[in-house]
């Protein structure tokens, strides 16, 4: 599970670094945090895990979601700032 989280994080970082527009940013947000997104699916799958693994996986997945949300917001603010300049 941790390897899966790290893989999602790595792919997200690559896509976010290449993002040059608000439209692209929206698509990235939907891909990872949307209703059927990768992180959302990951969080849903945690419920079916063994109790011992569930706690750690849940903590890591929630950290990932929080980090992604924060990074998306930072990039959005940067893109909006450069668009209005």
C-alpha positions, 0 to 999 in steps of 0.5 A: 500500500505504501508503494502505491501511495508513493507511486501516486505521489510521484506521478502527481508531482511530475504532472503538477510540475508540468502544469502551465494552465488553470485548465490543466490544473483542474484536470490534475485535481479531478484525476487525483482527488475527484469522485473517481480519482486515484486518491479517492479510490485509494481511500475507499479501498482502505476499508477492506484492509486488515485492521493492522494495515488500515490505520497506517494506510489511512494515515498515509493516504490522508497525508497524501490527500492533504499535501496534494490539496495544498500543492494544488492550491499553491499552484493555482494561486501562482497561475492566477497571479501570473495570468493577471500580471 
